[in-house]
Amino acid sequence: MKKECSIYQSQVETFLEGKLTGFDRQNFVSHVKKCKACHEELAIYHVIFSVVDELNDDDGEETSNYMATLERKLGTVSRKDAIMTNVNIAYGFLFAGVMCLAAGVILMLMQIF
């Protein structure tokens, strides 16, 4: 991982919350579009945030195309970048599933004790 990646990876949550603005947002988007590691980190967090939002949403409407919504947040990307994103989507779903399972186990254990 490059030295500057730690800076951009620390901004992932701020970006997804819509609190990263101006020059910082522009630099973040530019870096994430070029850096595979940071893009993967952003994709994983985006899927997790989306799943949690859906679980907390009372209307029950599901968003099945998480990566399309992420790419809209980043702006248009090249076809090559979009293909690379789809290759890694399974990791995002796997991580989100594990996190949901862990949360369920913790809630179940809290009820037992």
Buried (B, 14 or more C-beta within 10 A) or exposed (E): EEEEBEBBBEBBEBBBEEEBEEEBBEBBBEBBBEBEEBBBBBBBBBBBBBBBEBEEEEEEEEEEEBBEEBBEBBEEBEEEBEEBBEEBBEEBBEBBEEBBEEEEEEEEEEEEE
